[in-house]
Amino acid sequence: MVHATYSADVWPAPIAAGPLDAVVRLPGSKSLTNRELVLSALADGPSRLRAALLARDTELMVAALRSLGTGIEREGDDLVVTPGPLGGGASIDVGLAGTLMRFLPPVAALADGAVRFDGDERARRRPMATTILSLRALGAEVDDEGRATMPFTVRGTGGLPGGPVLIDASESSQFVSGLLLSGARFESGVDVEHRGARLPSLPHIDMTLAALRARGVRAEERVDAHAARWTVPAQRIRGRDVAIEPDLSNAAPFLAAAMVAGGRVAVPGWPASTTQVGDRLRGWLAAFGAEVALEHGALVVAGAGVAATPLRPVDLDLGAGGELAPTLVGLAAFADGTSTFTGIGHLRGHETDRLAALVAELDSVGVEAEELEDGLVVHGGRPVASDRPWRSWADHRMATTGALLGLATPGLVIEDVASTAKTLPGFVDLWARMLP
């Protein structure tokens, strides 16, 4: 059973009056910004994060690290981070950010004093048992009153023994990344072994490993069909001057818009090589029939528009990039046939139960969809606005998916479009500037 949040504020989703011809410049990656903020706080010297994202998730991370004793100043579009002794006595608001709730408790275990964690109502229902149990196994004291969810308190003593730990990270790769980011500061480092069901979003762990190695941290990975293990020995973390890439996952609704409305959309600054899962859009959008090309450092997507040509149905395993699923499911609503998406059962534990939310909202616009154990089936057609808003469920990606459908669905209104500020402040203005 999922519980939607409702808002009196509704936003009439703009209709595309004609084919698009837009260049959309996106702010920095949330995933990269929050990883680099944690590493900068634990480093042996100052760091500068260039073009860092300024959004709710990153602002909460900055506030949390400051409360633990880290100096963080904004200089233009940059964040300058000066490590300091980690102190307790803090109360950290994680909002609804998975990166905060999974990345910061290991940092708090290194602080000298108690650190309390809590967040939005939905955050209290997100899976946290793996973080709590793994920290206890590594020598930390965590008081959760038996809930295995927030709120809980980490009682730091200024250090953590560390060492080997066996976890089940099948609900989120963030459980692994959280331990690896702080592991170099544990007395014996950390040796993380995953045992359980399929591990989702492996590219996010690759992102964590790349960020560690760029700061001089030796990090080993052994992943095969039978086991997954990561080792970070105790060592120093270097301060670093790093440029944050644009958020490629936030590019998804804008690039998909070219397929719904017709025309072309370009996102400049697309890296030639990246650990961001958003880069998988190149193949996944092409599967629907889009023309996709890298041109002069920009990713360009072009399409005929669903009014002229329905999209092709797809059969996609999205296990490597489940955060892109809402956009791709939105496209499937316009496909000429049935689409199947697998590898995304873990989305039930995201900002909301995204599988149930997508089925409910597609049903509201007349598109049939049903849940699988590990995904969704969508029977494409022609969405039609109902007499109620498209609900965001306090989830930024649900809101942007509604905006995408709205390009070709007259009368569609979105409830709580402000939820997009979680990772993309100014979404409404960016969306409006994209349209002809």
KOLLUM-689225 format. One record per residue: residue in three letters; z, x, y of N, C-alpha, C in turn. Coordinates in pm, whole numbers, plus 50000, padded with zeros to 5 digits. Layout:
N
ALAZXYZXYZXY
...
//
This chain:
436
MET500005008549881500005000050000500005008950123
VAL499035007150214498985014850336499365005750452
HIS499825011850558500295004250674499525008950796
ALA498755000150858498015003750977498915003351099
THR498565011051200499195009551330498205002451421
TYR498724994751513497864986951600498154990351746
SER497154988651827497304991451969496614980452048
ALA497224976852160496584966952247495354972752314
ASP495244986152313494124992652380492934993652284
VAL491834987352321490624988152241489504993852327
TRP488595000552261487485007452329486175001852274
PRO485344995852358484044991152310483175003252274
ALA482845004652148482045016052104480635014952164
PRO480155025352233478835024552296477715023452194
ILE476715015252227475485014452149474535025252198
ALA473795031452109472775041052150471555033352199
ALA471245034952327470125027552386468785033552351
GLY468795045352293467545051952255467865064652181
PRO466845072152141467075084652068467885094552152
LEU468675102552084469515112352150468755125352172
ASP469135132452276468665146052300469795153152373
ALA470775157752296472035162052356472475175652304
VAL473175182752391473875195152356475355192252374
VAL476135193552267477565190352269478355203052248
ARG479085207252351479915219352342481335215252305
LEU481805220652194483095216652140484155227352164
PRO485405223052181486505232752197486815239652065
GLY487795248752069488105257251955488635249851835
SER488565256751721489005251151595490525249551591
LYS490965237651551492395235251532492935243651418
SER492205244151307492675251651190492835266451222
LEU491875272051293491965286251329493045288551434
THR493105279851536494105281751642495515281751585
ASN495845272051499497215271251449497545282551351
ARG496565287051273496825298751188497085311151273
GLU496275313051374496435325051458497715324451542
LEU498135312451580499395311351651500575315751563
VAL500595311551438501665315451347501655330551326
LEU500485336151296500395350551273500775358451397
SER500395353351514500745360251640502245360351662
ALA502915349351625504375348651641505095358351549
LEU504475361651435505095370451336504595384851347
ALA503735387651442503085400651452504015411151512
ASP503525423851507504315435051560504025437951706
GLY503195429851769502875431751909502155419451963
PRO501815419452092501185407652153499795404852096
SER499375392252110498035387952071497445379452183
ARG496125379252189495425370352281494455361952198
LEU494585348652209493705339452140492745333652242
ARG491495337752234490495333752333489865320452294
ALA489725311652395489145298352375489935290352271
ALA491255291852273492105284352180492055269452213
LEU492185261352111492155246852131493415242152202
LEU493245233152298494365226352363494275211552325
ALA495065207652224495085193952173496495191152124
ARG496735178752080498105175352041498625184451930
ASP497825186851826498295195151715498645209251759
THR497825215051846498095228851889499205229351995
GLU499295219152079500385218752177501745217652106
LEU501795209751999503035208851922503355222151855
MET502335229351808502585242551748503125252251853
VAL502535252251971503015260952079504465257752113
ALA504765244752128506135240852162507115245052052
ALA506705243651927507585247351815507865262251814
LEU506835270251829507025284751825507835289651946
ARG507625283452061508455286852177509925283852149
SER510185272552084511575268752056512235278551959
LEU511415285851881511955295751788512065309651851
GLY511615311151977511785323952046510515331552077
THR509355325752050508075332352076507625329452219
GLY507155339852289506605338052423505135334452414
ILE504735323252474503335318952472502965314252612
GLU501965320552669501495317052802500015313952797
ARG499605304052877498175300852887497585307853007
GLU496495315052984495745321653090494305316753082
GLY493965307153165492645300953157492495293753024
ASP491465297552948491245291452816491915299252705
ASP492685309752741493295318352641494785315252626
LEU495325318752510496765318752486497205333152462
VAL498195337652536498755350952518500115349252450
VAL500265355252332501435353252248502215366252238
THR503505365652272504395377252263505505374252164
PRO505515381152050506545378351950507945381452004
GLY508915374151955510315376551988511185374151868
PRO512445377751874513345374651762513355359651733
LEU513245356151607513225341951569514635336551563
GLY514885326151643516215320251649516225305951601
GLY517385301551555517545287751510518025278751621
GLY518665267951582519145258251678518055249751737
ALA516895249351673515755242051727515525229251648
SER514895219751715514455207351651512955206351676
ILE512165206651569510715207551581510075194151551
ASP509215189751644508435177651628507055181751576
VAL506735177751452505445181551395504365171151424
GLY504735160051491503745149651514503255144251382
LEU501935144951363501325140951237500485152451182
ALA500815164751222500005176451192500415182951061
GLY499525182850964499795189450837500015204250852
THR499295210650945499485225050965500895228251011
LEU501475220051097502835222751142503835220551031
MET503715209150961504745205850864504705215050742
ARG503545221450715503465230650601503515245350642
PHE503095248850764503065262850806504395267650865
LEU505125258550933506295263151009507615264150931
PRO507855256150827509115258150753509305272250698
PRO508265279150646508475293050605508825302150723
VAL508275299350841508645307050961510115304450994
ALA510515291750987511905288251017512875294850921
ALA512445297450797513315304250700513615318550742
LEU512775324150832513005337750883513855337751009
ALA514145326051063514935325051186516415326251155
ASP517165329451257518625330851243519275317951292
GLY519385308251201520005295551238519235283851181
ALA519775272051202519195259851144518035254851230
VAL516985250051163515815244351231515505230851164
ARG515515220351243515275206751191513815202951214
PHE513215196551113511825192151120511755176951108
ASP510965170851197510695156551190509375154151260
GLY508865141951252507575139051314507355124151328
ASP506085120351340505725106351352506145098651227
GLU506145085351237506535077151123505695080451000
ARG504385081651016503525084650902503815098550846
ALA504245107950932504555121450884505675121250782
ARG506575111650794507675110550698507225105950561
ARG505975101350552505445097150422504465107250363
ARG504185117950435503245128050384503965137150284
PRO503255141850182503895149950076504475162950130
MET505755165550100506415177850145507235184550035
ALA507285178549917508135183949811507755198349776
THR506465201449775506035214949736506565225349834
THR506525222549963507075231850062508565233650043
ILE509285222650028510745223250016511155230749890
LEU510545227549777510915233849651510525248649649
SER509365252049706508945266049705509855274549792
LEU510285269349907511195277049992512535279349922
ARG513025269249854514275271249780514105281849671
ALA512965281749602512725291549497512635305749552
LEU512225306849680512105319949743513395324449811
GLY514445316149806515745320249857516225313349982
ALA515505303050028515905296050150516785284050117
GLU517605280150214518395267950203517705257050282
VAL517365246050214516695234850279517465222150247
ASP517855214950350518625202650334517715190750365
ASP517315183450261516465171750280517125158950230
GLU518405159850193519175148350145518475141350028
GLY517735149149949517095143849830515815136249853
ARG515275136249977514095128150008512785134849965
ALA512755148149970511515155849948510455152650054
THR510895147350168510025144650281510815147850408
MET510155146650521510885147950647511695135250674
PRO512775136450754513255148850818514015157750720
PHE513975170850747514755180450671515105192150761
THR516065200150715516535211550794516445224250710
VAL515835234450768515785247850707516885256150772
ARG517795261450690518925269250743518635284050724
GLY517985289950825517575303850817518735313450836
THR518585325150776519605335750787519025348550845
GLY517825347550906517205359350965516275366650871
GLY516135362050749515235368250653515135359650529
LEU514205363350439514005355750316513665365450205
PRO514315364450088514025373749980512555373649937
GLY511955361849923510555361149881510385364249734
GLY509175368749699508865371949560507955361649497
PRO507985360349363507085351049295507525336549308
VAL506555327449313506865313249319505725305449253
LEU506095295849172505125287449101505115273749169
ILE503935268949211503865256449284502725247749229
ASP502785234949263501675225749241501145221849378
ALA500005227549415499435225149548498245215549541
SER498205207149438497065198349420496965187649528
GLU498045185249602497995175349710497485181149841
SER497575194449859497095200549982497075215749969
SER495975221750010495905236450013496835242250119
GLN497295233850213498195238750318499505244150261
PHE499915239350144501135244650083500975259550052
VAL499795263450007499525277549978499425285450108
SER498635280550202498445287750329499755289950402
GLY500635279750400501915281250470502735292850418
LEU502745294750286503505305950227502815319350255
LEU501495319550249500775332150270500905337050414
LEU500875327850511500925331950652502215339350685
SER503335335150626504625341450654505005351950550
GLY504295352150437504735360150323504905374950350
ALA504095380550439504215394850468505545398350532
ARG506225388550589507525390850652508695388350558
PHE508435383550435509505381850338509885395650283
GLU511115397150242511605410350199510805415950082
SER510395407449991509585411949876508175406249881
GLY507715402249999506425395850008506425382649934
VAL505245378149894505175365549821504045366249719
ASP504295360349604503305359649496503235344949454
VAL502185337949499502075323549482501125320449367
GLU501595312549272500735308149162500685292949161
HIS499475287649160499275273149153499025268849010
ARG499775258848967499515252248840499555237248863
GLY498525230648823498455216248842497025211748839
ALA496765200148899495425194748904494565203348997
ARG493315199249011492365206649093492935209349233
LEU492775221549278493265225449410492215221649515
PRO492555213049611491555208849710491405218849823
SER490255218049891490035225250017490255240350005
LEU489715246349900489855260849884489345268750004
PRO488285264250075487865271950192488955273850296
HIS489915264550304491015266250399491915277950359
ILE492075280350230492835292150187492035304750217
ASP490715304150198489875315550236490025318750384
MET490135308350467490335310350610491655317650636
THR492705313550566494005320050581493935334650540
LEU493305337550427493195351350379492395359850477
ALA491315354350532490525361850629491325364950755
ALA492115355350801492945357550920493985368350894
LEU494585368250776495555378650739494905392350735
ARG493775393450669493115406450653492645412050786
ALA492245403250878491825407951011492985413951088
ARG494215411151046495405416951110496005428151026
GLY495225433450935495665444950858496545441650740
VAL496655428950702497535424850592496755425250461
ARG497275432350363496675432350229497015419150161
ALA495985412050121496175399050055495205398349939
GLU495725395649821494895395149701494795380749650
GLU493635377749592493365364349540492765365449401
ARG493255357049310492695356449175492575341549139
VAL491365336349152491105322249127489985321049026
ASP490235313848917489185310948819489395296748768
ALA488705293448662488755279748611490115276048554
HIS490945286148524492205283448455493445285848540
ALA493325293848646494515297348723494135300948866
ALA495115300348953494925304449093496195311549137
ARG496005323649193497175331649231496825340049354
TRP497805341149445497625348749568498855357449590
THR498635369949631499735379249652499625385649789
VAL500725385349864500825392249993502075401049988
PRO501935414249982503115422949982503805422850118
ALA505065427050119505785428450247505115439350330
GLN504815436350454504115445950542504115440650684
ARG503655448950776503575444950916502305436750939
ILE502385427951038501245419951082500865424751221
ARG499625428951238499205434551368498965423551471
GLY499305426451596498835418051705497325419451716
ARG496675409551774495215409451771494635401751889
ASP493495406251938492695398852035491595391951955
VAL491625378551952490715371251863490055359751937
ALA488745358151916488015346751973488025335351871
ILE488445323651914488515312051827487145305151824
GLU486625302851705485335296051691485455281351732
PRO484325275151771484345260551793484755253251666
ASP485315241451682485775233751567484585226951500
LEU484155232251386482965227251319483215213751252
SER484435210951213484725197751156484635186951262
ASN485075190051383484955180351492483505178251533
ALA482615187151490481185185251520480585173951437
ALA481265170151327480655161051231480155147951292
PRO480985140251366480465127551417479325129251517
PHE479345139951593478285142251692476965145451623
LEU477005154151524475775157451452475265145351374
ALA476195137851313475795125851240475195115351332
ALA475585115551459475065105751554473545106451565
ALA472985118351551471525119751560470845112151446
MET471525110851333470945103851219471035088751237
VAL472105084051299472275069751320471415064751436
ALA471445072051548470725067651667469295072451672
GLY468995083251599467695089751610467745100451718
GLY466805109651712466765120651808467405133051753
ARG468005140951841468585153551798469855156651876
VAL470785163351810472015168051872472205182551832
ALA472535190851930472765205051906474205208551941
VAL474855216351855476195221451882476095236651894
PRO476215241952016476075256352034477315263951988
GLY477145277151971478245285651929478525284751781
TRP477565279551704477755278151559477725292051497
PRO478785296451431478815310151380477835312251264
ALA477245324151259476325327351150477075328251018
SER478345332451024479195333150905480575328250944
THR481165319850861482455313850896483195309350771
THR484515308250784485335302550677485605287750700
GLN485125282150809485375268050838484575258950743
VAL485245248750691484565239650598483495231450669
GLY483575230150801482575222650874481175228050856
ASP481045240750816479735246550795479015239650679
ARG479775232850591479155225650479478355213650527
LEU478515209750652477725198750705476235201450694
ARG475855213950699474425217150694473775211350569
GLY474425213250455473865207750331474135193050313
TRP475325188650352475705174750327474945164950416
LEU474675168650541473865159850626472415159650579
ALA471915171050534470545171550483470385162450362
ALA471445160850282471365152350164471065137750202
PHE471495133450321471205119950368469785118750424
GLY469095130050442467745129650496467585135850633
ALA468645141950686468565148050818467755160950815
GLU467145164350928466575177650948467665186251012
VAL467985197350948469085205750992468585219951008
ALA468885226151123468405239851147469375247251237
LEU469485260251217470165269051311469135274651408
GLU469305271851537468365276151638469095283151751
HIS468885296151763469465303851874470985301951885
GLY471655302551772473115301551772473655287451781
ALA472805277551769473245263551771472825256751641
LEU473665247751590473255239451478472625226751536
VAL471405223951492470655212551543470395202951428
VAL470745190251449470495179751351469595169251415
ALA468555165451343467605155351393467395144751288
GLY467185132451334466945121351243466095110651308
ALA465585101551226464715090951277465505079251333
GLY466775077951294467575066451336467535055451232
VAL468675048951209468765039151100467985026351131
ALA467655023951257466845012251289465425013851235
ALA464965026351226463615029051177463585032151029
THR464555040050982464555044750843465975045150790
PRO466305037150690467655038150631467905052150576
LEU469145056050574469505069150520469415069050368
ARG469265080850310469245081950165470665080950111
PRO470885073850001472205074149938472455087849879
VAL473725091449863474095104749818475125103849706
ASP475255114849634476305116649534476895130449561
LEU478035130849629478575143449679479995145849629
ASP480255158149588481615162749560482115169449687
LEU483105163149752483605167949881484935175449865
GLY485235180149745486515186649722486765198549812
ALA485705205449853485875217149939486105213550085
GLY485785201250123485885197650264486175183050285
GLY487285178350232487625164250239487765158950380
GLU488105167650477488275162850614486965157450672
LEU485825161050612484535156150658484175142750596
ALA484965138250499484635126050426484495113750515
PRO485395111150611485225098850690483855097850759
THR483375108850817482065108650881480975105750779
LEU481005112550664479975110950563480005096950502
VAL481195091450484481315077650436480735068050539
GLY480945070950667480345062750772478835062750765
LEU478245074450738476795075050723476335066850602
ALA477115067350494476735060050373476665044950396
ALA477365040150499477295025950531475885021750572
PHE475065031350617473695028550660472665032650555
ALA473095036450437472165041450335471495030050260
ASP470325033050209469555023250131469915024749984
GLY471145020649949471605022049813473075025649807
THR473525029349689474935032149664475205047049668
SER476235051049742476655065049752478015066849685
THR478205078449625479465081549558480015094649613
PHE481295094449646481985106449698483175109349607
THR483255121449556484345125249467485055137749520
GLY486145141449452486905153149492487825150849609
ILE488105138149644488865135349766490065126149740
GLY490575125949619491755117949593492945121949678
HIS492995134849717494115139749799494135133749939
LEU493045127249981493025121250114493995109550126
ARG494515104750015495545094350023496815099350091
GLY497005112650096498185118350158497915124850292
HIS496805121350357496505127050489497155118750599
GLU496605119350721497235112450833497545097950799
THR496645091750725496895078950661496325080050521
ASP496405069450444495675069050316494225066450353
ARG493465077150368492115075750421491195067850328
LEU491405068550200490535061050109490735045950128
ALA491985041650128492265027450148491825022850287
ALA492045031350387491675027750524490165026250538
LEU489415035350478487955034450487487435021850418
VAL487975018750301487555006650231487854994250315
ALA489044993750376489424982150456488534980450578
GLU488224991550646487434990450769485964987850738
LEU485434993950631484054990850594483934976050557
ASP484924970850487484904956650452484874947950577
SER485564952350683485624944450806484264943450875
VAL483354953050846482014952550906480954948750803
GLY481414943350690480474937950593479854947850499
VAL480454959550484479944969750392480894970750274
GLU480374968850155481214968950035481514983249992
ALA482774986049962483184999149913484384997249822
GLU484555006549729485715005949642486215019949612
GLU487505020549584488135033349553487895037149408
LEU487725050249388487785056349257489095063949248
GLU489445068649130490655076649118490575088949208
ASP489365094449223489195106849297488195105449411
GLY487955093249459486965092149564486645077849602
LEU485395075849646484925062949696483495060349650
VAL483175047549633481805043049617481485033949735
VAL480345036349801479945028549918478575022549891
HIS478485009349902477215002249884476605000050023
GLY475645008350056475095008250191474434995250229
GLY474294993250358473684980950408473524981750558
ARG473904971350625473804970950771475124965750827
PRO475974974450882477254969950937477074959551047
VAL477984950051050477994939551153479424938351206
ALA479574938851337480914938151398481594925051362
SER482884925851333483664913851303484444909651427
ASP485314899751410486084894951525487374902851544
ARG487564913551468488714922251491488244936551514
PRO489064944751578488654958651603488574966751474
TRP487804977351480487844987951379489154995351402
ARG490024995651302491345001551318491325016651294
SER492035023851375492075038451361493135042951260
TRP494125034451233495215038051143495925050851190
ALA495985052851322496595064751384495945077551335
ASP494685076951298493975088151236492735091251318
HIS492675103251371491575107151459490225105851392
ARG490135108851262488835108351196488405094051163
MET489365085051149489005070951137488425065751269
ALA488995070151380488505065751511487085070651536
THR486815083351506485475088651531484445082451436
THR484875078851316483955072051225483575058351280
GLY484535051351338484225038651402483215040351515
ALA483385050951595482445053651704481045055951650
LEU480955063051537479655065751476478975052751434
LEU479715043851367479125031051328478735022851450
GLY479535024251556479265016351675477945019351742
LEU477365031051717476075034451777474985024551738
ALA475105018351620474095009051572474704995751529
THR475904992751579476584980251543477044973351670
PRO476224964851731476594958451857477904950851846
GLY478744952551949479994945151957481174951651889
LEU480984963151826482104969651757483054975751859
VAL484344972951843485354979051929486324986751841
ILE486874997551898487745006751824489165005251875
GLU490095003251785491515002851819492085016951822
ASP492795020351930493505033151942492575045151932
VAL491535045252014490665056952017491405069152071
ALA492555066852136493355078052187493875086952076
SER493845082151951494275090551839493415102951825
THR492225102951883491345114651874491925126851947
ALA492895124652036493515135852107494265145152015
LYS494485141051891495165149751794494465163151782
THR493135162951774492385175551763491235176651862
LEU490905165751933489765166152024490015157852148
PRO490825163052242491025155952368489675154352440
GLY489505143452508488255141152580487125136252491
PHE487455131452371486395126852281485535116152347
VAL486155106452413485405095352471484395100452573
ASP484785110052657483855115552755482725123352688
LEU483075131352587482035138752515481035129352450
TRP481545118552391480675108752325479755102152426
ALA480305098452541479485091752642478405101152696
ARG478745113852716477755123452769476635126152669
MET476895124052540475885126352438474785115652443
LEU475145103652491474215092352483473215092652595
PRO471995087152571470975087152676471345077552790
//
